[in-house]
């Protein structure tokens, strides 16, 4: 009954599920397998292959250091704890705005550590990745496994209009048919969407990151999803207990406002990863993994770069999903000569980039294998 949507095949004795025009779920985690699978297809439209890019990168860049990864995790936890101690000691409204920005930024940094866990680039040990992933994501109300699995779908299908998971464009027809409140949420309140995405996913898709019955997940992932949902439920109960003991103002000062700052950071960075007027989007046979992986852009966040673990170094991350964040800069320098003009890095400030994409990136054409963002002004011209 699913033959129109999926195919099953075997590679190196692994049974792989493949959405049509997408990369097999099991296969995408293996750089070696992807490299050999896509060589002939890459050559058809790109002057390099995935295997050639991998060969240019020092082999140690693909090796996670458990102790180094743990050091980043404990550093973030230590800073978060220290900020709480300082805020509690000062306990003054003049300090809280400073605390909110700093703590919200550290919540975001902690999310990025969990992001490495989700990609299995935190360590070689699956149990440790899952354990630290929950420790990093549960306090900020992110269901680790639910997010990990949907994020896998995003990486498997980056740049594919039909199968990408997050921040993909709507078509012109869909845009015209959207209600005013849908446009308000999708195009005006872009820095506050993440909690809604966890519950409702992106426009045109159904399911929740908290429910194992969602079509995001395989039956075998049921208990992973339930585990993460229970963890988030326990975190909410903990926050409810604090509120009962100390009141709503306490919760607002010490958690809710930093949480909102975290959400703004997450939406800002992920929006800018894949939203740019000159980044192409693909349909049908025009899309394949490496071509889609290159439809992202590196951005410089200045002195914030080391705080949020170089998450702005995004091109290499999308090509090699299992590379630890602390090797991405080295890998980027290694592949830039090969990528040439296919490597994108923004030359404008983050605020300029946000404003440019906010004004220009709304929808894409209903037809065409390679399309680019358009703005409502182009509808007015028509």
Buried (B, 14 or more C-beta within 10 A) or exposed (E): EEEEEEEEEEBEEEEBBBBEBBBBBBBBBBBEBBBBBBBEBBEEEBEBBBBBBBEBBEEEBBEBBBEBBBEBBEEBBEBBEEBBEBBEEEEEEEEBEEBBBBBBBBBBBBBBBBBBBBBBBBBEEEEBBBBBBBBBBBBBBBBBBBBBBBBBBBBBBBBBBBBBBBBBBBBBEBBEEBEEEBBEBBBEEBBEBBBEBBEBBBBEBEBBBBBBEBEBBEEEBEEBBBBBBEBBBEBEEEBEEBBEEEEEEEBBBBBBBBBBBBBBBBBBBBBBBBBBEEBBBBBEEBBBBBBBBBBBBBBBBEEBBEBBBBBBBBBBBBBBBBBBBBBBBBBBEBBBEBBEEBBBBBEEEBEEBBEBBBEBBBBBBEEBEBBBBBBBEEEEEE
